Amino acid sequence: KDPVPEVLLKEISEGLIEFEVRYFINLRQVRSRLVLRSEVLMTIWQAFESSGIQPAYPHHEIHVKSEYPFMNTPAHLEKLALAVQEDKQN
C-alpha cells in the first residue's frame, strides 16, 4: 500500500534495541485502531517467537542486609534469587 510500511532503528543501548514501526491505515476499512495495532504487534511477537528471539529482561542486583546472619549465606541468597526468578515467570 501507499505509503509502504517502514521499520526504523531508533536506539541501541545496553539491553535495548528499539525499533519504530510505521504503517498506514485507512480508518474506513478497519474495525478499530486498537484492534489493528494489537494484530500488528501479535504478528511481530509471533515472528520473533518462531525465530527464537526472546525479549531481554532487566537484571537486578539485590543486596540483603539482615540482623540474622543465616539470611546472608550464599545458600539462602541463592534460594531467594530462585524464588524471585520463579515469581517473574509466573
Secondary structure, DSSP 8 states (H G I E B T S, - for coil): --S--EEEEEEEETTEEEEEEE----TTSSS-HHHHHHHHHHHHHHHHHHTT--------------SSGGGGSHHHHHHHHHHHHHHHH-
